[in-house]
Amino acid sequence: MNVATMKILLLGGTGLISTAITNALIARGDEVVLHNRGRTPHRFGDSPNVRVITGDRKDRVGFEAAFEGETFDVVVDMIAYHIDDTLSALRALSGKFGQFVHTSTVCVTSGRPVSIPTTENEPYHSIGQYGWNKAAIEEHLLKLHADDGVPITIMRSIHSYGEGGGILRPFGPWEPFVARMRAGRKVIVPGDGTGLWAACHVDDVAQGFLATFGNPKAFGEVFHITGDEWHTWDHYHQTVADVVGGTYRPVYIPSDVLAVCAPGWSGGLREIFQWTSIFSNDKIKALGYPGQTISFADGTRRTLAWMERNGPLPEIVEDDFEDSLIASWEQAVAGLPVMPKSS
């Protein structure tokens, strides 16, 4: 198959990863079809090779009738979060694709890792519902391949960031993150700052996806597509501070304490940020994916530039809860008893 003339359907098409995939496919001359609700502006240039089908996949009847007369070399489902979403997509597209690619997540193995770096052979052990829902989809699709030979590929991403999004942090809202750094305000860091994390710019993630499209070696397989550049959370925060022109002033607070004090800010922390989260990309590289080419520092510069082009950055609010939590924590620590010096 000439990959330069593939016809590819993306269910979704306006998110960070799907936009990067779309731009990469446009660049190499593919025909791209997007299915989404049409509520979020697209972030790719005008191209005669892109067509949008407007619809809501939650309208199962309408969605499953939306592809009459269509066939695709590859279908990429970017927005299946429950097995019912995937079953509906398979009904809608039965007999209409040469490969079905499910966008999964490393959260299917969230919690304490068995192996470091974690490989695709890690047993499922998610500690969050999001991860278990994705694991159920993976298991169903892999069984379809094993039993019926359906050409399935699973892509597990981690922290995919870039233009169109913000700068993630493991605890607290991302919106005032840059402002806190630039103001020299203290920031809460879970644990002691030595936890390991890997981020990958969406342009690199897109190239990993493209390496699997139309590739029989990818059928029935699961692939990590994550960052090759591993950071401690200290290094991660320091890199952000350097890029934005700010100061990194960490306040280390145990994750368990944060989960109790600020449960609304701790969902991702409980599921993945507090755990060592580094993954092997050797398997996807065997298909020709070159690995990470955009450093976290450069990717953060690009993301920050996009944020600043698209409106003023959020400011720190008065009566900021993070400041209150820091003050309370430091006061509590100062009040702890101190072991007397031995004589």
C-alpha positions in Angstrom: 0.0 0.0 0.0 1.3 3.5 -0.9 1.0 5.3 2.5 1.1 8.6 0.7 -2.4 8.0 -0.6 -4.1 6.6 2.4 -7.6 7.5 3.4 -7.8 7.9 7.2 -10.7 8.6 9.5 -10.2 10.3 12.8 -13.0 10.0 15.3 -12.5 13.3 17.1 -10.0 15.6 15.3 -9.8 18.8 17.4 -7.7 17.6 20.4 -4.0 18.0 20.8 -3.0 14.6 19.4 -5.6 14.4 16.7 -4.7 17.9 15.4 -1.0 16.9 15.3 -1.9 13.7 13.4 -4.1 15.6 11.0 -1.3 18.1 10.2 1.2 15.3 9.7 -1.2 13.5 7.3 -1.8 16.7 5.4 1.9 17.2 5.1 2.4 13.8 3.5 -0.6 14.1 1.2 -3.1 11.7 2.7 -6.9 12.1 2.5 -8.2 12.8 6.0 -11.8 12.6 7.2 -12.7 13.9 10.7 -15.9 13.1 12.6 -16.7 15.4 15.5 -19.4 17.7 16.8 -18.0 20.8 15.1 -18.0 22.8 18.4 -14.2 23.3 18.7 -12.3 25.2 16.0 -9.9 23.2 14.0 -6.2 24.1 14.2 -5.0 23.1 10.8 -4.6 25.0 7.6 -7.0 24.9 4.7 -6.5 21.7 2.7 -8.5 20.1 0.0 -7.5 16.7 1.5 -9.5 17.2 4.7 -13.2 16.6 5.1 -15.3 17.0 8.2 -18.4 14.9 9.0 -20.3 16.7 11.7 -22.1 14.5 14.3 -22.2 13.4 17.9 -21.1 9.8 18.5 -23.3 9.7 21.6 -26.2 9.8 19.2 -25.6 6.2 18.5 -28.2 5.9 15.7 -27.0 8.9 13.8 -23.4 8.1 14.3 -23.7 4.5 13.2 -25.4 5.6 10.0 -22.8 8.4 9.2 -20.4 6.3 7.2 -22.7 4.7 4.6 -20.8 4.3 1.3 -17.4 5.1 3.0 -14.3 2.9 3.3 -11.1 3.8 5.1 -7.6 2.4 5.1 -7.3 3.4 8.7 -9.7 4.4 11.4 -8.3 6.2 14.5 -10.6 6.4 17.5 -9.3 9.3 19.6 -12.3 9.7 21.9 -13.5 6.3 23.1 -13.6 6.4 26.9 -16.0 3.5 27.5 -16.5 0.1 25.9 -19.9 1.2 24.6 -18.1 3.9 22.6 -15.9 1.3 21.0 -18.7 -1.2 20.3 -20.7 1.6 18.6 -17.7 2.5 16.4 -17.2 -1.1 15.4 -20.9 -1.4 14.4 -20.7 1.9 12.5 -17.5 0.9 10.6 -17.8 -2.9 10.3 -16.3 -3.9 7.0 -15.2 -0.4 6.2 -11.6 -0.3 7.5 -8.3 -1.9 6.9 -7.0 -1.1 10.4 -8.6 0.1 13.6 -6.4 2.2 15.9 -7.6 2.8 19.5 -6.1 5.6 21.4 -5.5 4.3 24.9 -3.5 5.5 27.8 -0.7 4.4 30.1 -3.3 4.8 32.9 -4.2 1.2 32.2 -1.2 0.4 34.4 -1.4 3.3 36.8 -0.3 2.9 40.4 2.9 1.1 41.5 4.8 -0.2 38.5 6.0 -3.8 38.2 8.9 -2.9 35.9 10.8 0.3 35.3 10.8 1.5 32.6 7.4 0.0 32.1 6.8 -2.1 28.9 3.6 -3.0 27.1 3.7 -6.4 28.8 2.9 -4.9 32.2 -0.2 -6.5 33.7 -3.3 -4.2 33.9 -3.4 -2.6 37.4 -5.1 0.7 37.0 -6.1 2.4 40.2 -8.7 4.7 38.5 -11.9 4.2 36.6 -10.5 6.0 33.5 -7.7 3.5 33.3 -10.0 0.5 33.9 -12.5 1.7 31.2 -9.6 2.0 28.7 -8.3 -1.5 29.8 -11.7 -3.0 29.0 -11.6 -1.5 25.5 -8.1 -2.9 25.0 -9.1 -6.3 26.1 -12.1 -6.4 23.8 -10.2 -5.2 20.8 -7.3 -7.6 21.3 -9.7 -10.5 21.6 -11.3 -9.5 18.3 -7.9 -9.7 16.7 -7.0 -13.0 18.3 -10.4 -14.6 17.5 -11.4 -13.0 14.2 -8.2 -11.5 12.8 -9.6 -8.0 13.0 -6.6 -5.6 12.3 -6.4 -3.8 15.6 -3.7 -1.5 17.0 -3.6 0.0 20.5 -1.6 3.2 21.2 -0.9 4.2 24.8 0.1 7.8 25.3 1.1 9.6 28.5 1.5 13.4 28.9 1.0 14.6 25.4 1.4 18.4 25.4 1.9 21.2 22.9 0.3 24.1 21.1 -3.4 24.2 21.8 -3.1 23.2 25.4 -1.5 24.5 28.7 1.5 23.6 30.8 0.6 20.7 33.0 1.5 20.3 36.7 1.1 17.3 38.9 -1.0 19.2 41.5 -3.1 22.3 41.3 -4.7 24.2 38.4 -2.5 24.7 35.4 -4.0 28.0 34.5 -2.1 30.2 36.9 1.1 28.0 36.8 3.1 30.4 34.7 1.9 33.5 36.7 3.0 31.8 40.0 6.5 31.1 38.5 6.9 34.6 37.2 5.8 36.1 40.4 8.2 34.0 42.4 5.4 32.5 44.4 5.9 29.1 46.1 4.4 26.1 44.3 3.3 22.8 45.8 5.1 19.7 44.6 3.8 16.3 45.6 6.2 14.1 47.5 9.8 15.2 47.6 10.2 16.2 43.9 12.2 13.0 42.9 9.3 11.1 41.3 9.9 10.4 37.6 7.8 11.6 34.7 8.0 11.6 30.9 6.3 14.2 28.6 6.1 14.0 24.8 5.2 16.8 22.4 2.2 16.0 20.3 4.2 16.3 17.0 6.4 13.5 18.2 3.3 11.5 19.3 1.8 11.9 15.9 4.8 10.4 14.2 4.5 7.4 16.4 0.9 6.9 15.3 1.9 7.3 11.6 4.5 4.6 12.0 1.7 2.1 12.7 -0.8 3.2 9.9 -1.2 0.5 7.3 1.7 -1.5 8.9 0.7 -5.2 9.3 3.4 -5.5 12.0 1.3 -3.3 14.1 -1.9 -5.4 13.9 -2.8 -7.1 17.2 -0.2 -5.1 19.0 0.0 -2.5 21.9 2.5 0.4 21.7 3.7 3.0 24.1 4.2 6.4 22.6 5.7 8.5 25.4 8.7 10.7 26.1 12.2 9.4 25.9 13.4 12.3 28.1 12.8 11.4 31.8 12.5 14.0 34.5 12.2 14.2 38.2 9.4 16.5 39.1 12.0 18.9 40.5 13.7 19.0 37.0 10.3 19.3 35.3 9.3 22.4 37.4 12.7 23.9 37.1 12.6 23.6 33.3 9.2 25.3 33.2 10.5 28.1 35.5 13.5 28.6 33.2 11.3 28.7 30.0 8.8 31.2 31.4 11.4 33.4 33.1 10.3 32.6 36.6 11.6 31.2 39.9 11.1 27.7 41.2 10.3 27.7 44.9 9.0 24.2 45.8 7.0 23.3 48.9 7.0 19.5 49.2 3.8 18.0 50.6 3.0 14.3 50.7 0.5 13.1 48.1 -1.8 11.5 50.7 -2.1 14.8 52.5 -2.9 16.7 49.3 -5.5 14.1 48.4 -7.3 14.8 51.7 -6.9 18.6 51.6 -7.7 19.2 48.0 -9.5 16.2 46.4 -10.6 18.3 43.5 -7.0 19.0 42.5 -5.8 15.4 43.2 -7.5 13.1 40.7 -4.5 12.8 38.4 -2.2 12.9 41.3 -3.8 9.8 42.9 -4.0 7.9 39.6 -0.6 8.6 38.0 1.4 11.7 39.0 2.5 10.3 42.3 3.9 7.1 40.8 7.1 6.6 38.8 5.8 6.9 35.3 8.5 6.2 32.7 7.9 3.8 29.8 9.9 1.9 27.2 9.3 3.1 23.6 11.5 0.4 22.1 8.6 -1.5 20.5 7.2 1.5 18.5 10.8 2.4 17.5 11.1 -1.0 15.9 8.5 0.1 13.4 10.6 3.1 12.3 9.4 5.7 14.8 12.6 7.8 15.4 11.8 8.6 19.0 11.5 11.9 20.7 12.9 14.8 18.6 11.4 17.8 20.6 12.9 18.4 24.0 10.7 19.2 26.9 12.3 22.7 27.1 11.7 23.4 23.4 8.2 22.0 23.5 7.3 24.1 26.5 8.7 27.2 24.7 6.4 26.5 21.8 3.4 25.8 24.1 4.0 29.0 26.0 4.3 31.0 22.8 0.9 29.6 21.6 -0.7 30.5 25.0 0.6 34.0 24.8 -0.6 34.5 21.2 -4.1 33.4 22.2 -4.9 35.8 24.9 -3.6 37.0 28.2 -2.4 34.3 30.6 -4.5 33.8 33.7 -3.4 35.7 36.8 -3.1 34.5 40.4 -6.5 35.0 42.1 -6.8 36.8 45.5 -7.4 34.4 48.4 -5.6 31.8 46.4 -6.1 28.3 47.9 -2.6 27.1 47.1 -1.1 30.0 49.1 -3.4 29.1 52.0 -2.5 25.5 51.9 1.2 26.2 51.8 0.9 28.6 54.8 -1.1 26.0 56.8 1.4 23.2 55.9 4.4 25.2 56.9 2.8 26.3 60.1 1.9 22.6 60.9 5.4 21.5 60.2 6.9 24.2 62.3 4.7 23.1 65.2 5.9 19.5 65.1 8.0 18.3 68.1 11.7 18.1 67.5 13.8 15.3 68.8 16.2 16.5 71.4 19.9 16.3 70.7 21.6 13.4 72.2 23.9 14.4 75.0 
